[in-house]
Every structure is written in C-alpha cells, then in structure tokens.
Amino acid sequence: MFSFAARARATIARISPQVWRVLTHSLLFGLAGSIADLLFNFYLVSLGYGADTAGLMATVYRGAGALLGLPLGILIDRFGARALLVVGAIGFGIAYALVLMVSQLWALILFVFLAGAANVLTLTAVVPLLTGITDEEERAAVFGMNASAGLIIGLVGSGVGGLLPGTAALFLGVATNDTVAYRMALSIVVVLGCLSALPVLIGFRARQPVFSPAPLVAAPQRHMPPMRLVRFALPSLLLGIGGGLFLPFQNLFFRTVFGLNDAVVGVMLAMGALGMGLGALMGAPVAARLGLRRAASSLRFGAVFAVALMFAPVLPVVVVGYMLRGAFVAASYPLNDALVMQLTPLRQRGIAISLMSVLWSLGWSAAAWISGHIQVHYGFTPVLAASLVAYALSAWAIWTLREEGR
C-alpha cells in the first residue's frame, strides 16, 4: 500500500504542465457535458416536446459519433490531435449556442447532431494527445486521472446544474420551468465548452516525452492493416454490449426489483458514478505491478465478479456489486486505451481510438435495444447474465492483445 502511494506521488510529481493543461480541459469539458445531460431534456419539455423527442435527440447525439467517428479519427491523424481537440471543444460550444437559439424540431435535430459530432471529436482527440506528451511510466496514471476527471466532475455538474434554472428564474423574474430560464441556465454549457479549449490553445507547448531507455513494448512504426485495428477495438465492442444491456435501465432495475422510490434510486446512481470516478484512479497502481495488458484484462474480469453479486436478492450486496462494476470498468478502460495507443503507430492513433469509440457505441446501442425487449418478457436476470458474459469476453479479448500487437 505504501509503495503504491509513494509511486503515485512520484508519478504526479513527474507530470508535465502540458498534461495538467489537458486534464484541466477534461474537467471543464466534462462539467459542460454533465450540466447539458441534466438540463437538456427539461429544456425540451419547456418547448412543448415530450419523451419521444428527448429519445430522438439522444439517438441523434450518440448517432453522430457512430456515423462520423472514423472520418474524424482520420482527420486527427492528418491534422494533429491538439488542433482537432481545440476545434471540437469550441465547435461544441458554438453548436450548443445554436441549439438554444432554435425551437423547430428539424433545427434542433441538425444542431444536436453537430454538438454530438463536436463532442466525439473532442473526446477522441484527447487520447492521442495525452499519448504524445506522456511516457510509458506515467501514461497509465495520466489516462486514469483523465477518465476520473470526466467522471467525478459529473457529480459536481449534476449538483450545480440543478440549481441553475432556479437561479436564472429569480434573476429574470420568470417561473423556474420557463424556457428562457432553461436557456440562460444552459448558456453555461456554451461558455464552459469554449473555455475548455483555452488550456490547450494558449501557452501549450507539446514536447516529446522522455521515454524509458528500455520500453517493454515499443510502438510499431509500420502501417497496420485495418483488420488489426478492428481487433484492437474488439474489447470496446464487447464492453459496449455489456454496458448497453444494463446501464440504460439501471434506474428501472432498482425501482422494479427492489421497489425503491425515485429519490433513493437517484442515490444509487450517484453511488455508481462515485464508484466509477474512484475506480478510474485504481488502474495505475495495478498497471505498475502487472503491466498494461494484464492489469486491464484482470480489472475487466473483476467486473464479471461484480455483476455476479448483483444476482443477490439482498439490496446491500447488489449495491456493492453495482459500485464495484463501475469501479472495475472505469479502472480497466483507460488502461486498455493506453495499451492500444502503445501498440498503434503514431499516424494511426486517431483512427484506432475512433474505431474503438464507434464499435463501443454500436455495441451499446444494439444491446440496449435487445435488452429492452428481453426485459418485457423475462425481466433482468437474463440481462445481467448476458452482461456478465460480455464483460468476460472483453477481458479475454484484452488478454490476447499482446500477440496481435507484435
């Protein structure tokens, strides 16, 4: 334990100012996204739309990443991760400003699609950018910190975001659920999106990291065939399937199976988010002991054990399993990202990470649709069982990546 703490302090001390700038960007951008996630559906309701429109907008937003992920990855490889991250962050702010200026359905669809494209561009570009300014010894810790920043700040965004409409209503002298109050509240998303680009745009001097003299796995220099990149993305596809089977329905799970009211369900979801945020910091010390591949696969397999606990008929055991599932997944996916970046040539890192994102989104979407139909007839037991299998296969897919990367 003390060696882990000492190693963590040493790693943090070695992190360059440029890395801290990227982490600051992730905090600001994550805060913008969490506020938008909380308030946008309420804004749609204030415009007179219903739950069906909210579902359509969610599909459009996520669909932008699935449709444009690969072309955006190619652009990242062509023009550089830093430039495209800046474009994505500012583009997200501008697109959200346009969303708040319109009320027609067709215009909302168009600008939400643009916001989704800018979001996936930003989140995709940050991974190769961090890879280029870190060395192998600190990369696992930095990737975990970046993931944790985006996850934990969501708790802050949910708390602060919930207060914004009421504050705006008092300032404007209107009802709390008035459209103009939501527009003013959501304008902070525009500001934060654009501000998140500044740490990377101004005063950022990317320097080549000092690599260890004898790296365990040297990044390949030859161009990789497309199928090799698809193989690298297989764990992300399986992870998306495992998450999509259960997570879109996690609130219904706690309400249906245990009869919890909405307030208590909210507490359950917050505990899950907290578990993910803390879990993202757990990967680095494990990777320091086991190496990236073994740590990522072992932690991913930990999610299998966690989901197994969720079959228990006792709520406290289920909550422990629920939090551990989030912690193990959040600990493993930054390590898997770092492993793939290590095994991928420099000029293909953008397309590699975007392919991982696209397959994850496709796996999530397909699994969520199938899961909804399964629950109608059979409940949550087969859903949890299928999720457990998907996590196990994902762990196996990571374990066998070493041979694929040689």
C-alpha positions as CSV (number, residue, x, y, z in Angstrom):
1,M,0.0,0.0,0.0
2,F,2.8,2.4,0.9
3,S,4.7,1.5,-2.2
4,F,1.6,2.3,-4.3
5,A,1.2,5.7,-2.5
6,A,4.9,6.5,-3.0
7,R,4.7,5.5,-6.7
8,A,1.6,7.7,-7.1
9,R,3.2,10.7,-5.6
10,A,6.3,10.2,-7.7
11,T,4.2,9.9,-10.9
12,I,2.2,13.1,-10.0
13,A,5.4,14.9,-9.4
14,R,6.7,13.9,-12.9
15,I,3.6,15.0,-14.7
16,S,4.3,17.9,-17.1
17,P,2.5,21.3,-17.1
18,Q,1.2,20.3,-20.6
19,V,-0.5,17.2,-19.2
20,W,-2.1,19.3,-16.4
21,R,-3.5,21.6,-19.1
22,V,-5.1,18.7,-20.8
23,L,-6.6,17.5,-17.5
24,T,-7.9,21.0,-16.9
25,H,-9.6,20.8,-20.3
26,S,-11.2,17.5,-19.4
27,L,-12.6,18.9,-16.2
28,L,-14.1,21.9,-17.9
29,F,-15.5,19.9,-20.8
30,G,-16.8,17.2,-18.5
31,L,-18.6,19.8,-16.4
32,A,-20.2,21.3,-19.5
33,G,-21.4,17.8,-20.6
34,S,-22.8,16.9,-17.2
35,I,-24.8,20.1,-17.0
36,A,-26.2,19.6,-20.5
37,D,-27.1,15.9,-19.7
38,L,-29.1,17.1,-16.7
39,L,-31.0,20.1,-18.1
40,F,-31.4,19.5,-21.9
41,N,-34.5,17.2,-21.6
42,F,-36.1,19.7,-19.2
43,Y,-35.5,22.4,-21.8
44,L,-37.2,20.3,-24.5
45,V,-40.2,19.8,-22.2
46,S,-40.4,23.6,-21.7
47,L,-40.5,23.9,-25.5
48,G,-43.6,21.6,-25.6
49,Y,-41.8,18.4,-26.6
50,G,-42.3,15.0,-25.0
51,A,-40.3,12.0,-24.0
52,D,-40.3,10.7,-27.6
53,T,-38.5,13.8,-28.8
54,A,-36.0,13.5,-25.9
55,G,-35.3,9.9,-27.0
56,L,-34.9,11.1,-30.6
57,M,-32.3,13.7,-29.6
58,A,-30.4,11.2,-27.5
59,T,-30.2,9.0,-30.6
60,V,-29.1,11.8,-32.8
61,Y,-26.4,12.9,-30.4
62,R,-25.0,9.4,-30.0
63,G,-25.5,8.6,-33.7
64,A,-23.2,11.5,-34.7
65,G,-20.3,9.7,-33.1
66,A,-21.2,6.4,-34.7
67,L,-21.5,7.9,-38.2
68,L,-18.6,10.3,-38.1
69,G,-16.2,8.6,-35.6
70,L,-14.0,7.1,-38.3
71,P,-13.7,10.2,-40.5
72,L,-13.0,12.3,-37.5
73,G,-10.2,9.8,-36.5
74,I,-8.7,10.2,-39.9
75,L,-8.7,14.0,-39.5
76,I,-7.0,13.7,-36.2
77,D,-4.2,11.6,-37.7
78,R,-4.0,14.1,-40.6
79,F,-4.0,17.5,-38.8
80,G,-3.0,16.5,-35.2
81,A,-4.8,15.8,-32.0
82,R,-4.2,19.2,-30.4
83,A,-5.7,21.2,-33.3
84,L,-8.7,18.9,-33.6
85,L,-9.4,19.0,-29.8
86,V,-9.5,22.7,-29.9
87,V,-11.8,22.6,-32.9
88,G,-14.0,20.1,-31.2
89,A,-14.3,22.0,-27.9
90,I,-15.1,25.3,-29.5
91,G,-17.4,23.7,-32.0
92,F,-19.3,22.1,-29.2
93,G,-19.9,25.5,-27.6
94,I,-21.0,27.0,-30.8
95,A,-23.3,24.1,-31.7
96,Y,-24.9,24.3,-28.3
97,A,-25.4,28.0,-28.7
98,L,-27.2,27.3,-31.9
99,V,-29.4,24.6,-30.2
100,L,-30.5,27.3,-27.7
101,M,-31.5,29.7,-30.5
102,V,-34.0,27.5,-32.2
103,S,-37.2,25.7,-31.3
104,Q,-38.2,23.9,-34.6
105,L,-37.7,20.2,-34.5
106,W,-35.6,20.0,-37.7
107,A,-33.3,22.7,-36.5
108,L,-32.9,21.1,-33.1
109,I,-32.0,17.8,-34.8
110,L,-29.4,19.5,-37.0
111,F,-27.6,21.4,-34.2
112,V,-27.8,18.5,-31.7
113,F,-26.1,16.3,-34.4
114,L,-23.4,19.0,-34.8
115,A,-23.0,19.1,-31.0
116,G,-22.7,15.3,-30.9
117,A,-20.0,15.3,-33.6
118,A,-18.0,18.0,-31.8
119,N,-18.3,16.0,-28.6
120,V,-17.0,12.8,-30.1
121,L,-14.2,14.7,-31.8
122,T,-13.1,16.3,-28.5
123,L,-13.2,13.0,-26.6
124,T,-11.4,11.1,-29.3
125,A,-8.6,13.7,-29.8
126,V,-7.7,13.8,-26.1
127,V,-6.4,10.2,-26.0
128,P,-3.7,10.5,-28.8
129,L,-2.9,14.0,-27.4
130,L,-2.1,12.6,-24.0
131,T,-0.3,9.7,-25.5
132,G,2.1,12.1,-27.3
133,I,3.0,14.1,-24.2
134,T,3.5,11.3,-21.7
135,D,6.0,8.5,-21.3
136,E,5.2,4.8,-20.7
137,E,5.8,5.0,-16.9
138,E,3.2,7.8,-16.3
139,R,0.7,7.0,-19.1
140,A,-1.5,4.6,-17.1
141,A,-1.8,7.1,-14.2
142,V,-2.5,10.0,-16.6
143,F,-5.1,8.1,-18.5
144,G,-6.8,7.1,-15.3
145,M,-6.7,10.7,-14.0
146,N,-8.2,12.0,-17.2
147,A,-11.0,9.4,-17.0
148,S,-11.6,10.2,-13.4
149,A,-11.8,13.9,-14.1
150,G,-14.6,13.4,-16.5
151,L,-16.5,11.0,-14.3
152,I,-16.2,12.7,-10.9
153,I,-16.9,16.2,-12.3
154,G,-20.3,14.8,-13.3
155,L,-21.3,14.7,-9.7
156,V,-20.4,18.4,-9.4
157,G,-22.2,19.2,-12.7
158,S,-25.4,17.4,-11.5
159,G,-25.4,19.3,-8.2
160,V,-24.6,22.8,-9.7
161,G,-26.7,22.2,-12.8
162,G,-29.8,21.5,-10.7
163,L,-29.5,24.9,-9.1
164,L,-29.0,26.9,-12.3
165,P,-32.7,27.1,-13.6
166,G,-33.9,28.4,-10.3
167,T,-31.2,31.0,-10.1
168,A,-31.8,32.1,-13.6
169,A,-35.6,32.3,-12.9
170,L,-35.0,34.5,-9.9
171,F,-32.7,36.8,-12.0
172,L,-35.2,37.0,-14.9
173,G,-38.4,37.1,-12.8
174,V,-39.9,34.1,-14.5
175,A,-41.1,30.6,-13.5
176,T,-38.4,28.0,-12.8
177,N,-39.7,25.8,-15.7
178,D,-39.9,28.7,-18.2
179,T,-38.0,28.2,-21.4
180,V,-36.0,31.4,-21.0
181,A,-34.8,30.2,-17.6
182,Y,-33.5,26.9,-19.1
183,R,-31.9,28.8,-22.0
184,M,-30.0,31.0,-19.5
185,A,-29.0,28.0,-17.4
186,L,-27.8,26.1,-20.4
187,S,-25.8,29.0,-21.7
188,I,-23.1,28.0,-19.1
189,V,-22.6,24.9,-21.3
190,V,-21.7,27.2,-24.2
191,V,-19.2,29.1,-22.0
192,L,-17.6,26.0,-20.5
193,G,-17.3,24.3,-23.8
194,C,-15.4,27.2,-25.3
195,L,-13.3,27.8,-22.2
196,S,-12.2,24.1,-22.1
197,A,-10.2,24.8,-25.3
198,L,-8.1,27.5,-23.7
199,P,-5.7,25.4,-21.6
200,V,-4.7,23.5,-24.8
201,L,-4.9,26.5,-27.1
202,I,-2.9,29.2,-25.2
203,G,0.6,28.6,-23.9
204,F,0.6,24.9,-24.8
205,R,4.0,23.6,-25.9
206,A,3.9,20.0,-26.7
207,R,7.3,18.4,-26.0
208,Q,8.4,15.0,-26.8
209,P,8.3,12.9,-23.6
210,V,11.4,11.3,-22.3
211,F,10.8,7.6,-22.8
212,S,12.3,4.9,-20.6
213,P,15.6,3.5,-22.1
214,A,14.1,0.0,-22.4
215,P,10.4,0.2,-23.1
216,L,8.5,-3.1,-22.6
217,V,6.6,-2.7,-25.9
218,A,7.9,-0.4,-28.5
219,A,5.3,1.4,-30.6
220,P,5.3,-0.1,-34.0
221,Q,6.3,2.1,-36.9
222,R,4.8,0.2,-39.9
223,H,1.3,0.9,-41.1
224,M,-1.1,-1.5,-39.5
225,P,-3.8,-3.3,-41.7
226,P,-7.4,-2.3,-41.0
227,M,-8.3,-5.7,-39.5
228,R,-5.6,-5.4,-36.9
229,L,-7.1,-2.1,-35.8
230,V,-10.5,-3.8,-35.7
231,R,-9.0,-6.5,-33.5
232,F,-7.8,-3.8,-31.1
233,A,-11.3,-2.4,-30.9
234,L,-12.9,-5.7,-30.1
235,P,-12.7,-5.3,-26.3
236,S,-14.5,-1.9,-26.7
237,L,-17.3,-3.5,-28.7
238,L,-17.8,-6.2,-26.0
239,L,-17.6,-3.5,-23.3
240,G,-20.3,-1.5,-25.1
241,I,-22.5,-4.6,-25.3
242,G,-22.0,-5.4,-21.6
243,G,-22.9,-1.8,-20.6
244,G,-25.8,-1.3,-23.1
245,L,-27.6,-4.4,-21.8
246,F,-28.0,-2.9,-18.3
247,L,-26.9,0.7,-17.8
248,P,-29.7,2.4,-19.8
249,F,-32.2,0.6,-17.5
250,Q,-30.3,0.8,-14.2
251,N,-32.9,3.1,-12.7
252,L,-35.7,0.7,-13.7
253,F,-33.7,-2.2,-12.2
254,F,-33.6,-0.6,-8.7
255,R,-37.3,0.5,-8.9
256,T,-38.7,-2.7,-10.4
257,V,-36.6,-5.3,-8.5
258,F,-36.4,-3.6,-5.1
259,G,-39.3,-1.1,-5.2
260,L,-37.2,1.9,-4.4
261,N,-38.6,5.4,-4.9
262,D,-37.1,8.0,-7.2
263,A,-35.1,9.7,-4.5
264,V,-33.4,6.5,-3.4
265,V,-32.8,5.4,-7.0
266,G,-31.0,8.8,-7.5
267,V,-28.8,8.0,-4.5
268,M,-28.0,4.5,-6.0
269,L,-27.0,6.1,-9.4
270,A,-24.8,8.7,-7.6
271,M,-23.0,5.9,-5.7
272,G,-22.4,4.1,-9.0
273,A,-21.0,7.3,-10.5
274,L,-18.8,7.8,-7.5
275,G,-17.5,4.2,-7.8
276,M,-16.5,4.8,-11.4
277,G,-14.8,8.1,-10.6
278,L,-12.7,6.5,-7.8
279,G,-12.1,3.3,-9.8
280,A,-10.5,5.2,-12.6
281,L,-7.7,6.1,-10.2
282,M,-7.2,2.5,-9.3
283,G,-5.8,1.3,-12.6
284,A,-2.4,3.0,-12.5
285,P,-1.0,1.2,-9.4
286,V,-2.3,-2.1,-10.7
287,A,-0.7,-1.5,-14.1
288,A,2.6,-0.6,-12.3
289,R,2.6,-4.1,-10.7
290,L,1.2,-6.2,-13.6
291,G,1.7,-4.2,-16.8
292,L,-0.9,-2.6,-19.0
293,R,-2.3,-5.8,-20.7
294,R,-2.5,-8.0,-17.6
295,A,-3.9,-5.1,-15.5
296,A,-6.5,-4.1,-18.0
297,S,-7.8,-7.6,-18.5
298,S,-7.7,-8.6,-14.8
299,L,-9.6,-5.4,-13.8
300,R,-12.1,-6.0,-16.6
301,F,-12.6,-9.6,-15.3
302,G,-13.3,-8.0,-11.9
303,A,-16.5,-6.6,-13.5
304,V,-17.6,-10.2,-14.0
305,F,-17.4,-10.9,-10.3
306,A,-19.2,-7.6,-9.5
307,V,-22.1,-8.3,-11.9
308,A,-22.4,-11.8,-10.3
309,L,-23.0,-10.1,-6.9
310,M,-26.0,-8.2,-8.5
311,F,-27.9,-11.5,-8.8
312,A,-28.3,-11.5,-5.0
313,P,-31.8,-10.8,-3.6
314,V,-30.3,-8.6,-0.9
315,L,-30.1,-4.8,-1.7
316,P,-26.8,-4.1,0.1
317,V,-25.0,-6.9,-1.7
318,V,-26.4,-5.6,-5.0
319,V,-25.3,-2.1,-4.3
320,V,-21.7,-3.3,-3.6
321,G,-21.7,-5.2,-6.8
322,Y,-23.1,-2.2,-8.7
323,M,-20.4,0.1,-7.4
324,L,-17.7,-2.5,-8.0
325,R,-18.9,-3.0,-11.5
326,G,-18.4,0.7,-12.2
327,A,-15.1,0.8,-10.4
328,F,-13.6,-2.1,-12.3
329,V,-14.9,-0.9,-15.7
330,A,-13.6,2.6,-15.1
331,A,-10.2,1.2,-13.9
332,S,-9.8,-1.0,-17.0
333,Y,-10.8,1.1,-19.9
334,P,-8.1,3.8,-19.6
335,L,-5.5,1.1,-19.4
336,N,-7.0,-0.6,-22.5
337,D,-6.8,2.8,-24.3
338,A,-3.2,3.2,-23.2
339,L,-2.3,-0.3,-24.3
340,V,-3.9,0.2,-27.8
341,M,-2.1,3.6,-28.2
342,Q,1.2,1.9,-27.2
343,L,0.7,-0.8,-29.9
344,T,-0.5,1.5,-32.6
345,P,1.8,3.6,-35.0
346,L,1.7,7.3,-34.3
347,R,-0.1,8.2,-37.5
348,Q,-2.9,5.7,-36.9
349,R,-3.7,6.5,-33.3
350,G,-6.6,8.8,-34.2
351,I,-8.3,6.2,-36.4
352,A,-7.6,3.5,-33.7
353,I,-9.3,5.3,-30.9
354,S,-12.2,6.5,-33.1
355,L,-12.8,2.9,-34.2
356,M,-12.9,1.8,-30.6
357,S,-15.4,4.6,-29.9
358,V,-17.6,3.7,-32.9
359,L,-17.7,0.0,-32.1
360,W,-18.4,0.7,-28.4
361,S,-21.4,3.0,-29.5
362,L,-22.7,0.3,-31.9
363,G,-22.4,-2.4,-29.3
364,W,-24.1,-0.2,-26.7
365,S,-27.0,0.8,-29.0
366,A,-27.7,-2.7,-30.2
367,A,-27.5,-4.3,-26.8
368,A,-29.8,-1.6,-25.3
369,W,-32.5,-2.3,-28.0
370,I,-32.3,-6.1,-27.4
371,S,-32.2,-5.7,-23.6
372,G,-35.5,-3.7,-23.6
373,H,-37.3,-6.5,-25.5
374,I,-35.8,-9.2,-23.2
375,Q,-36.9,-7.4,-20.0
376,V,-40.5,-7.2,-21.2
377,H,-40.8,-11.0,-21.2
378,Y,-38.1,-12.3,-18.9
379,G,-37.0,-9.5,-16.5
380,F,-33.5,-8.6,-15.5
381,T,-32.0,-12.0,-14.8
382,P,-31.0,-12.9,-18.4
383,V,-29.9,-9.3,-19.0
384,L,-27.4,-9.5,-16.1
385,A,-26.2,-12.9,-17.3
386,A,-25.6,-11.6,-20.8
387,S,-23.8,-8.6,-19.4
388,L,-21.6,-10.8,-17.3
389,V,-20.6,-12.9,-20.4
390,A,-19.9,-9.8,-22.4
391,Y,-17.5,-8.5,-19.7
392,A,-15.8,-11.9,-19.5
393,L,-15.3,-12.0,-23.3
394,S,-14.0,-8.4,-23.2
395,A,-11.4,-9.3,-20.6
396,W,-10.3,-12.2,-22.7
397,A,-10.0,-10.0,-25.8
398,I,-7.7,-7.7,-23.9
399,W,-5.6,-10.5,-22.5
400,T,-4.9,-11.8,-26.1
401,L,-4.0,-8.3,-27.5
402,R,-0.2,-8.8,-26.9
403,E,0.2,-11.4,-29.7
404,E,-1.9,-9.2,-32.0
405,G,0.2,-6.2,-31.5
406,R,3.6,-7.8,-32.3
